[in-house]
């Protein structure tokens, strides 16, 4: 039997999303409501999931923001020394 390859439309449960992005379920819901996180897809009457590529893209954008706001001088002094 051949296994199905993971595609860009692969779906993630809320639990899997929260394993990748260490925030609470309540924070995730607030971010979705505010439009700051991709909304879920309804896959059944009582079941939702998130698209893996959308979650990955969101995380990639956060990492890119972090990189663009870092200081140009990596040798910043640290209080108290090392």
Long-range contacts (C-beta under 8 A, 24 or more apart in sequence): 6-52, 8-51, 8-52, 8-53, 9-51, 9-52, 9-53, 10-51, 10-52, 10-53, 11-41, 11-43, 11-49, 11-50, 11-51, 11-52, 12-49, 12-50, 12-51, 12-52, 12-55, 13-49, 14-40, 14-48, 14-49, 14-50, 17-50, 17-55, 20-55, 20-59, 21-55, 21-59
